């Protein structure tokens, strides 16, 4: 069984990154479907590296229960409910 996870990561530069050169790094939240939290963290790190973002530190990782999807507010930085449902059914980031 798979779940939707949110993984919060501090990232920094890699050669070819899209981060501006004067930016020391950034904090990103990655939403993805995985079977457990360990796999969610590992998959997030692989995904960031493949997109030329170097993970520095994972500051948080947690499962988002399906019944919580409707409670999350997109204006507060969360994806919309339909996007989370799509992640759950189709996978992706």
Secondary structure, 3 states (H helix, E strand, C coil): CCEEEEEEEEEEECCCCCCCCCCCCEEEEEEEEECCHHHHHHHHHHHHHHCCEEEEEEEEEEEECHHHHHHCCHHHCCCCHHHHHHHHHHCCC
